[in-house]
Amino acid sequence: MDEQYKKIKKKLEDDITSLQDIIKDFDKAIELNPNFSEAYFNRGKAKEQLAKMEYALNAINDKIETSEKNTGGSGSSISKG
């Protein structure tokens, strides 16, 4: 199960990086044309999506950390008795 969370974490990190790049592109478009209202709108939507992804990434990180603490870092919840 932890491997699934780690895959999701990697995907979120990649998506966050992509969104950060997109936001930079909108920043540049706005810098070049401050009257480009569509760029402001799209930058706002990208920032909204980025915030949601960062929230999800924090939740995944918490889940992975909790799971590792509970399993002694083995990634399995089966006790080694």
N, C-alpha and C positions, 0 to 999 in steps of 0.2 A: 504494500500500500504506500509506503514512504517513497518508493521509486516513482509512483504516479504523481505524488505531490512535487517531487523534484523536477519531473518533466514539465508539469504545469508552471512551476516557478521559473524554469528556464524560458518557456514560451512567453510568460508575462514580462520577464526582463527584456527579451528581444522586442516585444511589442512596445514596451515603454521607451526603449531606445529609439525605435522608429517614430513614435509619436513626438518625442523630443526633437528629432530632426525635422519633422513636419512643422512643428511650432516655430522652429528657427526659420524655416522657409517662409512661413506666413509673416514672421517679424520682418524679414528682408523685403517681402512684397509690400508691406505697409510702409517700410522706410522709403522704398522707391516711389510709392504712390500713396500718400496718406489719405487719399479720398477713395481708396479701394475698399468699399464697405463689405464686399463679399469675403475679403481676406480677414477682416476683423471678426466676422461671424464665424468663419471656418476655424480661425485660431481659437476662438472661444469654445467651440464644440470639441476641438482637439484637446484643449486644456481640461474640459469637463471629463472627457474619456480618460485622460491621463490620471486624473484624480481617482477615478473609479479603479483603474488598473493598479495604482499604487496602494489603494486600500486593500484590494484583493491580494497583492503581493505580501503586504504586511500580515494578512490573515494566514496565508500559506506558510510564511516564515514562522509564525507563532505555532502553527500546527506541527511543522517539522521539528521545531525546537522542543515542544512538549512531548512529541513522540520519542525523540531521541533521549530525553531525560527519563521517560518512563521505561525505556528499553535498554538503558545503559549504552546508547549509541549503536546498538546492533541493528536497529531498523525493524526488529521483530518484537511482537508483544508476547511471544511465548517465553515463559521463564525457563531459565537454564538451571535446573535444580539438581 
